[in-house]
Structures are given as C-alpha cells and as structure tokens.
Amino acid sequence: MKIKSITVLRCMFMTGIISLSIAAMAQPTAKEWNAGVVGWNLGNQLECSAPGQNGESMEIGMQDNSIKAETAWGNPVVTKKTIKAIKDAGFNAVRIPVRWQCHITNSKAMSIDKAWIARVKEVVNMCLANDMKVIINTHHDKWLEGRPTTQYKDENNQKLALLWLNIASEFAAYDYRLAFAGTNEVHIKDNWGKPEAENLAVQNSYNQTFIDVVRATGGNNAKRHLIVQTYVCNPDFGINNGDFIVPTDMEGNNNDYMSVEFHYYTPWDYAGECKYNFWGDPYKDKGEASPSDEKTMTEFFDRVVNTWASQGLGVVMGEWGVTDRQKGSNTDLIHENMTYYCRFLVSEAKKHGFSTFVWDNNSFGSGPEKFGIFDRNANMKVKNPWVLQGIMEGKNL
C-alpha cells in the first residue's frame, strides 16, 4: 500500500508539473508571443466603412447595411479558403484591422452590433483553426484617430474605455494566441508630420486607457498580450525625447505582457513613393537607389531594441510593405530587388525579436499603394510572388 501510495503521489506530482508546463506555454510573455512571428494583414476588409458611407466620417452609430462593410471597398467575403491560403503560404499570424464605429448600436454605451461581433469572431476563429496567432484592433475609427487634441481627450478616452470593455469582454475566454491592439494610426487628418505635445499626450492617454480597461475585464485578459502604439504608429515619434510613455500595467505584470507597435514603410521614397526603384548595397549600381540601406535599417532596429525591448516590452511591426512598380525592361530586376528588401527586413526583424505583419490591400499594378500579394478575387492566387518569396526566405534565415 505504501509503495502504491508513493507511486500515486509521484503521478500526481508529475501531472502537476505537466499542467504547470502547459499553463506556462499557454500564457506567453509579449516577447515570447512575438518570437518568430511572420504575419499578414487582412487589409481593406473588416476596417471598411459601411457601404456608401464616407470613410472619413467621424459619426458613431449603426449604418444601413453595415454588416456588409466587409466588402464595401471591393474585396470579396473572407472565407476559410482565404485564411488557409495564408497558412499554406507560410505565414503563422494574421492581423485583422477592425472598424467598429459604423457597427455601434448605442453610442453612449459603445455597444456593438451582435451580428458584427459574431462576424469578427468568425474570422478570428478561422485563423485560430489554422493555429495562427491573431491581432484585432480599432482601425479607422475616425472619431478616435482623427481628433487627438485636448478638446476631445476626455470624451474620446471615455468612449474608448467603453468600446474596449465591450470588445475585451466578448473575447475574454479566447486563448493567448489572440492579442489586442488599442489604436491604429492616430493623427490629425492629412497631417502625418511631427505632432504637437498635446497630440502625443492624447496618444499616451489612449494607451493607458486601453491597458486599464482590458485588464479590468479579467479572465485571460489579465495577462493577454496587449499592444500599444506610438503616435501615428511612426516609431520616430516614440523613441525620441520621451515622446512615448510606457503605460502602467496591472500589479505583477510589469512590462511582460505588453508590446509597442510601429509601422515601417521605410524608406518611404522606395517602399511607398516609388521615387527610387532600388534599395540596398548590391543594387547601388543598378540605377537610382534610395540613400537608405541595410545599415540604416539595422541601426534603427538596434535603437528600437535599446529603447523598448530593453525595458521588457515586446515589439510589433504591425504594418510594413513595398509597393509594386513595373518599368519595362527593368521590371524583373526591380522585382528581384523587392525580394531582397523583403528578405532582409524580415530576417533582421526576426533577429531583433520583432513580429512582422506585411500589409496586403489586394491592390495590384504599378505605383504607390499597390501592396497586394494574394488576389482575393482570384481564389487567393499569388500575383506578386517576388514579395512572398522574400518574406519566406527571410523567415527561414
């Protein structure tokens, strides 16, 4: 009996260790969550305005046919096949931008249309079913993003708190693969330049409100990976002169379950504007190349690590991309260079511990804002394979 009792105790002890191990794996720190994540953005889908609604409207409230917002900007409905194609291509995470303002049934309580929250959950579940990590956020909620001034600070924080109370409560039981991001590119309309002190103060207040209210909902949200943003998601407005204030998390969490998010269409003269068709040392003699290069990128990533990761915070590159361009006989070489840029960026970000989420807006052609990779109107055919190739080569380095 004594031997049997010892055996039972040993089994119970080992079971306890296994359970603790599983619990530890299920509750990663932000840095652990980000490690090795090479993700994709479901761009221009759930963050669309309602059909026929001005995308810049700051109006909060249910719109006619708002449940059809998902296809309002010309993309088809997201299906299991959409997400499976992303998984099969090699991505292990999806960022799902979400606009909420046209799906609000009561602006005083910031309550969300049940049909819309069900649809968001459905898309999140598609990703989780493919064992991918997921980020949801508030994206293109113009009342929030477009008024970062002292005049609206208190009102916006109150509404933001109520909105995230509702979102976080709906997702509180979801496992730790799901992360929340508080805001998106907060800025004064048409002004992407250096912010005023009040703009920075408002962004910092948004971040703190987001952390406070999500943690207060409890459950898995107490230690869920939460992502806060620099002003306009421009890292330059976060790592200089104390512009960015790290929010205070709940007692016991320290900075372990928070990440800072920035977007990186850098250098813009190459990645977005198409002023230059080439980037990087091996392509300096191929034509006009951006003055920014590998050294510029790695030194900047080092600064990000020294500023935020050194404080225990994770780092999320929530959007990045390089727009397509086609220049006759030079097109193949330009695409080869795009592969090189993508490979270098993803591999360097991975080495630095950043998660990356490439922006795909399902837009193709030549010129600015042509960030499409998978053609959602053609059964997810890869139309820009040179971009995908670079990303996956970078992931595997």
C-alpha positions in Angstrom: 0.0 0.0 0.0 2.8 2.3 0.9 4.6 1.7 -2.5 1.3 2.2 -4.3 0.7 5.5 -2.4 4.1 6.8 -3.3 3.5 5.9 -7.0 0.2 7.7 -6.9 1.8 10.8 -5.4 4.6 10.7 -7.9 2.0 10.5 -10.7 0.0 13.4 -9.2 3.2 15.4 -8.8 4.3 14.8 -12.4 0.8 15.6 -13.6 1.0 18.9 -11.7 4.4 19.7 -13.4 2.9 18.9 -16.8 -0.1 21.1 -16.1 2.1 23.9 -14.9 4.2 23.5 -18.1 1.1 23.6 -20.3 -0.1 26.7 -18.4 3.2 28.4 -18.9 3.2 27.6 -22.6 -0.3 28.9 -22.9 0.5 32.2 -21.3 3.5 33.7 -23.2 5.1 37.0 -22.5 4.9 39.5 -25.2 8.4 38.8 -26.3 7.6 35.1 -26.5 4.4 35.8 -28.4 6.4 37.9 -31.0 9.3 35.5 -31.4 9.4 34.0 -34.9 6.0 35.6 -35.9 5.9 36.4 -39.6 2.4 37.6 -40.2 0.0 39.0 -42.8 -2.6 41.8 -42.7 -6.2 41.2 -43.8 -6.2 44.7 -45.2 -9.2 46.6 -46.6 -11.8 44.2 -45.2 -13.1 44.4 -41.7 -11.9 48.0 -41.3 -14.0 49.3 -44.2 -16.7 51.9 -43.7 -20.3 50.8 -44.3 -21.5 50.7 -48.0 -22.0 54.2 -49.2 -20.6 55.8 -46.1 -17.8 58.4 -46.3 -14.7 56.6 -45.0 -13.5 59.7 -43.2 -16.8 60.2 -41.3 -16.5 60.6 -37.6 -20.1 59.6 -37.0 -20.6 56.8 -34.4 -23.7 54.6 -34.9 -25.2 51.8 -37.0 -25.3 52.5 -40.7 -27.6 51.0 -43.3 -26.2 47.6 -44.4 -23.2 48.0 -42.1 -22.9 44.2 -41.8 -21.8 44.3 -45.5 -18.9 46.7 -44.7 -16.5 43.8 -45.2 -17.0 44.0 -49.0 -17.6 47.8 -49.3 -14.1 48.5 -50.6 -14.3 45.9 -53.4 -13.0 42.8 -51.8 -14.9 39.5 -51.5 -16.1 38.0 -48.3 -13.3 36.4 -46.2 -13.7 32.6 -46.2 -11.9 29.6 -44.7 -10.1 29.3 -48.0 -8.8 32.8 -47.7 -7.1 32.1 -44.4 -6.0 28.6 -45.3 -4.1 30.1 -48.3 -2.2 32.4 -45.9 -1.3 29.5 -43.7 -0.2 27.3 -46.6 2.0 30.1 -47.9 4.0 30.0 -44.7 2.5 32.8 -42.5 1.9 32.0 -38.9 -0.1 35.0 -37.8 -2.8 37.4 -39.1 -3.5 41.0 -38.1 -7.2 41.8 -38.5 -7.8 45.5 -38.7 -11.4 46.2 -37.5 -13.6 49.4 -37.7 -16.3 49.5 -35.0 -17.8 52.9 -35.3 -20.4 52.0 -38.0 -21.5 49.0 -36.0 -22.3 50.7 -32.7 -25.9 50.3 -31.6 -25.7 52.7 -28.7 -23.1 55.5 -28.8 -23.4 56.2 -25.0 -22.6 52.6 -24.1 -20.5 52.0 -27.2 -22.3 48.7 -27.6 -21.6 46.6 -30.7 -24.0 45.1 -33.1 -24.2 41.4 -32.2 -24.1 40.4 -35.9 -20.8 42.3 -36.4 -19.1 40.9 -33.3 -20.2 37.5 -34.4 -18.6 38.1 -37.8 -15.3 39.3 -36.2 -15.3 36.2 -34.1 -15.9 34.0 -37.1 -12.8 35.4 -38.9 -10.7 35.2 -35.7 -11.8 31.6 -35.3 -10.7 30.8 -38.9 -7.2 31.9 -38.1 -7.1 30.0 -34.8 -8.4 26.9 -36.5 -5.2 27.1 -38.6 -3.1 27.5 -35.5 -2.1 31.0 -36.3 -1.7 33.9 -33.8 -4.1 36.8 -34.3 -4.3 40.6 -33.6 -7.5 42.6 -33.6 -7.6 46.3 -33.1 -9.6 49.5 -33.5 -8.8 50.7 -37.1 -10.2 53.7 -38.9 -12.4 54.6 -36.0 -12.1 58.2 -37.2 -13.7 59.8 -34.1 -10.8 58.3 -32.2 -7.9 58.5 -34.7 -8.7 61.9 -36.2 -9.2 64.0 -33.0 -6.0 63.6 -30.9 -6.4 67.0 -29.2 -7.0 68.3 -25.7 -10.5 69.3 -26.7 -11.7 65.7 -27.3 -9.2 63.9 -25.0 -11.6 63.1 -22.1 -14.6 62.3 -24.4 -12.6 60.0 -26.6 -11.0 58.2 -23.6 -14.4 57.6 -22.1 -15.7 56.1 -25.4 -12.5 54.1 -26.0 -12.9 52.6 -22.5 -16.4 51.6 -23.2 -15.6 50.2 -26.6 -12.7 48.1 -25.3 -14.8 47.0 -22.3 -17.3 45.5 -24.8 -14.6 44.0 -27.1 -12.5 42.6 -24.4 -15.5 41.1 -22.6 -16.6 39.3 -25.8 -13.1 37.8 -26.3 -12.1 37.2 -22.6 -12.2 33.4 -22.9 -10.1 33.2 -26.0 -6.7 31.7 -25.6 -3.4 33.6 -25.6 -2.9 33.3 -29.4 -5.2 36.2 -29.6 -3.7 39.7 -28.9 -5.4 43.1 -28.8 -4.0 46.4 -30.2 -5.6 49.5 -28.7 -5.4 52.0 -31.6 -4.0 52.4 -35.1 -2.5 55.5 -36.9 -3.8 58.3 -34.7 -3.2 61.6 -36.4 -4.7 65.0 -37.3 -6.3 64.5 -40.8 -3.9 64.9 -43.6 -1.0 65.7 -41.2 1.5 62.9 -41.0 4.3 65.1 -39.8 5.7 65.9 -36.4 3.0 66.1 -33.7 2.3 68.8 -31.2 2.8 68.0 -27.5 -1.0 67.7 -27.0 -1.2 65.1 -29.8 1.4 63.0 -28.1 -0.3 63.3 -24.7 -3.6 62.1 -26.2 -1.9 59.0 -27.7 -0.3 58.2 -24.4 -3.7 58.6 -22.7 -5.3 56.3 -25.2 -2.7 53.6 -24.5 -3.2 53.8 -20.7 -7.0 53.7 -21.0 -6.7 50.6 -23.2 -4.5 48.8 -20.8 -6.6 49.7 -17.8 -9.9 48.6 -19.2 -8.8 45.4 -20.8 -7.1 44.2 -17.7 -10.2 45.0 -15.6 -12.2 42.5 -17.6 -10.2 39.7 -16.1 -10.1 36.1 -17.3 -7.4 35.5 -19.9 -7.3 39.3 -20.5 -5.4 39.8 -17.2 -2.2 38.6 -18.9 -3.2 38.7 -22.6 -0.7 40.2 -25.0 -1.7 43.9 -25.4 -0.2 46.2 -28.0 0.1 49.9 -27.6 1.1 52.4 -30.3 3.4 55.3 -30.9 1.7 58.4 -32.4 0.6 57.7 -36.0 2.4 54.4 -35.5 5.6 56.3 -36.6 8.5 54.9 -34.5 10.3 58.2 -34.8 7.6 59.7 -32.6 8.2 57.1 -29.9 11.9 56.7 -29.5 12.9 60.4 -29.3 12.8 62.8 -26.4 10.4 60.7 -24.3 7.5 61.2 -26.7 6.2 57.7 -25.8 5.2 56.9 -22.2 5.1 53.2 -21.4 1.6 52.6 -19.9 1.4 51.2 -16.3 0.2 47.6 -16.4 -1.6 45.9 -13.5 0.4 44.9 -10.5 2.5 41.8 -11.1 2.6 42.1 -14.9 5.5 44.6 -15.1 6.1 45.1 -18.9 6.0 41.4 -19.6 2.6 41.3 -21.4 2.8 44.5 -23.5 4.3 45.3 -26.9 4.9 48.6 -28.6 3.6 48.8 -32.2 5.0 50.8 -35.1 4.6 50.7 -38.9 7.5 50.6 -41.2 7.0 51.6 -44.9 10.6 52.7 -44.7 12.3 54.2 -46.6 9.1 55.8 -48.0 11.0 57.0 -51.1 11.5 53.4 -52.0 8.8 51.3 -50.3 5.8 53.6 -50.8 6.5 56.6 -53.0 8.4 54.8 -55.8 10.9 57.7 -56.1 13.6 55.1 -56.2 13.3 51.6 -57.8 16.3 50.1 -55.9 17.4 49.6 -52.3 20.5 48.1 -50.7 24.2 47.8 -51.4 24.1 45.1 -54.0 21.8 47.3 -56.1 23.6 50.7 -55.8 25.0 50.3 -59.4 21.7 49.1 -61.0 20.1 52.5 -61.1 19.0 55.3 -58.8 18.8 53.8 -55.3 17.5 55.1 -52.0 20.1 56.7 -49.7 18.7 54.4 -47.0 20.2 51.0 -46.9 20.9 47.9 -44.8 23.0 49.8 -42.3 20.2 52.4 -41.9 17.7 49.6 -41.1 19.8 47.6 -38.7 20.9 50.6 -36.8 17.3 51.7 -36.4 16.2 48.3 -35.3 19.0 48.4 -32.7 17.7 51.7 -31.4 14.2 50.1 -31.1 15.6 47.2 -29.0 17.6 49.6 -26.8 14.6 51.8 -26.2 11.7 49.3 -25.7 12.9 45.6 -25.6 15.5 46.6 -23.0 12.5 47.5 -20.8 11.0 44.1 -21.1 8.5 45.2 -23.8 7.8 43.2 -27.0 7.9 44.9 -30.4 5.3 44.5 -33.1 5.8 45.8 -36.7 2.1 45.9 -37.3 2.4 47.0 -40.9 5.1 47.1 -43.5 5.3 46.7 -47.2 6.9 47.6 -50.5 4.6 48.7 -53.3 4.9 47.1 -56.8 6.3 49.0 -59.7 6.9 48.0 -63.3 9.5 49.7 -65.6 9.7 47.9 -68.9 12.9 46.0 -69.3 14.0 46.8 -65.8 10.9 45.2 -64.2 12.5 41.8 -63.5 15.5 43.4 -61.8 13.2 45.7 -59.8 11.2 42.7 -58.6 14.5 40.9 -57.7 15.4 43.9 -55.6 12.0 43.8 -53.9 12.6 40.2 -53.0 16.0 41.2 -51.5 14.4 44.1 -49.5 11.7 41.8 -48.1 14.2 39.1 -47.2 16.5 41.5 -45.4 13.7 43.2 -43.5 12.0 40.0 -42.3 15.3 38.3 -41.3 16.6 41.4 -39.4 13.3 42.0 -37.6 13.2 38.3 -36.6 16.8 38.5 -35.3 15.8 41.5 -33.2 12.7 39.7 -31.8 10.1 41.8 -33.6 6.9 40.2 -35.1 6.2 41.5 -38.6 2.8 41.8 -40.4 3.1 42.6 -44.1 0.3 44.9 -45.5 -1.8 43.4 -48.2 -4.6 45.6 -49.5 -5.4 43.4 -52.5 -4.4 46.2 -54.9 -2.2 45.4 -57.9 -0.4 47.3 -60.6 2.4 49.8 -60.7 2.8 52.8 -58.4 2.1 53.9 -54.8 -0.3 51.8 -52.6 0.0 48.6 -54.7 0.7 46.4 -51.8 -1.3 43.3 -52.9 0.2 39.8 -52.7 -2.7 37.4 -52.8 -5.6 38.1 -55.3 -8.7 37.6 -53.2 -10.8 37.9 -56.3 -9.0 35.0 -58.0 -9.0 32.2 -55.4 -6.0 33.7 -53.5 -3.7 33.4 -56.4 -0.2 34.8 -55.6 0.2 37.7 -58.0 3.4 39.2 -56.5 5.5 36.1 -55.9 8.7 38.1 -55.6 7.3 39.7 -52.4 6.2 36.4 -50.9 9.5 34.7 -51.8 11.5 37.4 -50.0 9.3 37.2 -46.9 9.6 33.4 -46.6 13.3 33.4 -47.3 13.7 35.9 -44.5 11.5 33.9 -42.2 13.7 30.8 -42.7 17.1 32.6 -42.3 
